Amino acid sequence: MKQETNYIIVVKDGVETKIEAPECGHGEYTAIWKDGKVLDVIKSERLRIK
């Protein structure tokens, strides 16, 4: 199966959460773990000034 979009999938307790790529195309995601499970995902985007 060919995927046409880039994304990250986080699975916690069998539940999948799809995290889309930043709209601007540049960014960073940081996973916060607690007791061996993903607790939060922090999203930051970079805006390039032209």
MDTraj code that builds the backbone (N, CA, C; nanometers):
import mdtraj as md
import numpy as np

residues = "MET LYS GLN GLU THR ASN TYR ILE ILE VAL VAL LYS ASP GLY VAL GLU THR LYS ILE GLU ALA PRO GLU CYS GLY HIS GLY GLU TYR THR ALA ILE TRP LYS ASP GLY LYS VAL LEU ASP VAL ILE LYS SER GLU ARG LEU ARG ILE LYS".split()
xyz = np.array([
    [0.0843, -0.1178, 0.0000],
    [0.0000, 0.0000, 0.0000],
    [0.0891, 0.1245, 0.0000],
    [0.0673, 0.2140, -0.0923],
    [0.1457, 0.3367, -0.1028],
    [0.0800, 0.4471, -0.0199],
    [0.1598, 0.5087, 0.0647],
    [0.1115, 0.6209, 0.1450],
    [0.1408, 0.7497, 0.0702],
    [0.0449, 0.8406, 0.0672],
    [0.0638, 0.9663, -0.0042],
    [0.0928, 1.0825, 0.0892],
    [0.0853, 1.0590, 0.2182],
    [0.1079, 1.1643, 0.3158],
    [0.2059, 1.1134, 0.4207],
    [0.2877, 1.2033, 0.4730],
    [0.3783, 1.1679, 0.5816],
    [0.3126, 1.2017, 0.7143],
    [0.3233, 1.1099, 0.8077],
    [0.2683, 1.1319, 0.9407],
    [0.3339, 1.0357, 1.0387],
    [0.3089, 1.0589, 1.1664],
    [0.3591, 0.9738, 1.2734],
    [0.2380, 0.9066, 1.3375],
    [0.2517, 0.7796, 1.3721],
    [0.1460, 0.7110, 1.4458],
    [0.2008, 0.6757, 1.5837],
    [0.1291, 0.7170, 1.6882],
    [0.1626, 0.6820, 1.8257],
    [0.0582, 0.5806, 1.8710],
    [0.1033, 0.4683, 1.9258],
    [0.0114, 0.3669, 1.9768],
    [0.0268, 0.3619, 2.1283],
    [-0.0825, 0.3873, 2.1999],
    [-0.0829, 0.3838, 2.3461],
    [-0.1981, 0.2948, 2.3895],
    [-0.1666, 0.1889, 2.4606],
    [-0.2675, 0.0930, 2.5075],
    [-0.3534, 0.0415, 2.3923],
    [-0.2924, 0.0211, 2.2761],
    [-0.3629, -0.0336, 2.1612],
    [-0.4414, 0.0670, 2.0793],
    [-0.4427, 0.1926, 2.1222],
    [-0.5161, 0.2975, 2.0509],
    [-0.4173, 0.3780, 1.9673],
    [-0.4440, 0.3873, 1.8366],
    [-0.3565, 0.4616, 1.7462],
    [-0.3984, 0.6078, 1.7381],
    [-0.2993, 0.6971, 1.7462],
    [-0.3210, 0.8397, 1.7259],
    [-0.2321, 0.8829, 1.6105],
    [-0.2932, 0.9390, 1.5082],
    [-0.2204, 0.9831, 1.3893],
    [-0.1835, 1.1301, 1.4067],
    [-0.0558, 1.1614, 1.3908],
    [-0.0072, 1.2985, 1.4028],
    [0.0380, 1.3425, 1.2645],
    [-0.0325, 1.4393, 1.2096],
    [-0.0045, 1.4891, 1.0745],
    [0.1229, 1.5735, 1.0731],
    [0.1847, 1.5818, 0.9578],
    [0.3012, 1.6681, 0.9394],
    [0.2582, 1.8141, 0.9522],
    [0.3480, 1.9019, 0.9964],
    [0.3138, 2.0439, 1.0057],
    [0.2729, 2.0993, 0.8696],
    [0.1749, 2.1880, 0.8689],
    [0.1259, 2.2461, 0.7437],
    [0.2346, 2.3208, 0.6680],
    [0.3243, 2.3867, 0.7413],
    [0.4291, 2.4643, 0.6755],
    [0.5393, 2.3745, 0.6188],
    [0.5387, 2.2464, 0.6591],
    [0.6384, 2.1536, 0.6083],
    [0.7637, 2.1442, 0.6931],
    [0.7775, 2.2301, 0.7940],
    [0.8936, 2.2281, 0.8828],
    [0.8421, 2.2264, 1.0260],
    [0.9025, 2.1461, 1.1097],
    [0.8596, 2.1443, 1.2490],
    [0.9285, 2.0334, 1.3258],
    [0.8879, 2.0201, 1.4504],
    [0.9492, 1.9214, 1.5383],
    [0.8432, 1.8691, 1.6342],
    [0.8461, 1.7392, 1.6589],
    [0.7576, 1.6764, 1.7559],
    [0.8442, 1.6096, 1.8615],
    [0.8093, 1.6281, 1.9874],
    [0.8809, 1.5669, 2.0978],
    [0.7823, 1.4835, 2.1779],
    [0.8138, 1.3564, 2.1988],
    [0.7272, 1.2690, 2.2771],
    [0.7693, 1.2742, 2.4234],
    [0.6720, 1.2901, 2.5120],
    [0.6947, 1.2879, 2.6560],
    [0.6458, 1.1526, 2.7067],
    [0.7349, 1.0789, 2.7672],
    [0.7038, 0.9440, 2.8144],
    [0.6868, 0.9423, 2.9657],
    [0.5941, 0.8597, 3.0149],
    [0.5761, 0.8387, 3.1588],
    [0.5394, 0.6920, 3.1788],
    [0.6125, 0.6241, 3.2642],
    [0.5891, 0.4825, 3.2939],
    [0.5872, 0.3967, 3.1675],
    [0.6742, 0.4297, 3.0722],
    [0.6869, 0.3499, 2.9515],
    [0.5808, 0.3750, 2.8462],
    [0.4984, 0.4789, 2.8652],
    [0.3931, 0.5111, 2.7690],
    [0.4037, 0.6575, 2.7288],
    [0.3609, 0.6875, 2.6063],
    [0.3609, 0.8267, 2.5613],
    [0.2507, 0.9005, 2.6353],
    [0.2875, 1.0079, 2.7036],
    [0.1922, 1.0885, 2.7794],
    [0.1456, 1.2075, 2.6967],
    [0.2399, 1.2766, 2.6342],
    [0.2106, 1.3957, 2.5547],
    [0.3035, 1.4002, 2.4343],
    [0.2621, 1.4768, 2.3346],
    [0.3480, 1.5088, 2.2211],
    [0.3482, 1.6601, 2.2084],
    [0.4671, 1.7184, 2.2136],
    [0.4818, 1.8633, 2.2009],
    [0.5162, 1.8940, 2.0559],
    [0.4395, 1.9844, 1.9974],
    [0.4570, 2.0206, 1.8566],
    [0.5120, 2.1625, 1.8487],
    [0.6184, 2.1799, 1.7717],
    [0.6681, 2.3147, 1.7454],
    [0.6889, 2.3271, 1.5950],
    [0.6560, 2.4440, 1.5431],
    [0.6713, 2.4684, 1.4000],
    [0.7685, 2.5823, 1.3782],
    [0.8361, 2.5753, 1.2662],
    [0.9291, 2.6815, 1.2292],
    [0.8676, 2.7573, 1.1132],
    [0.8670, 2.8881, 1.1240],
    [0.8157, 2.9736, 1.0174],
    [0.9338, 3.0435, 0.9534],
    [0.9597, 3.0130, 0.8279],
    [1.0718, 3.0735, 0.7571],
    [1.0292, 3.2092, 0.7036],
    [1.1041, 3.3120, 0.7375],
    [1.0786, 3.4484, 0.6921],
    [1.1565, 3.4694, 0.5632],
    [1.0863, 3.5109, 0.4598],
    [1.1515, 3.5299, 0.3295],
    [1.1844, 3.6744, 0.3057],
])
top = md.Topology()
chain = top.add_chain()
for i, resn in enumerate(residues, 1):
    res = top.add_residue(resn, chain, resSeq=i)
    for name in ("N", "CA", "C"):
        top.add_atom(name, md.element.get_by_symbol(name[0]), res)
traj = md.Trajectory(xyz[None], top)
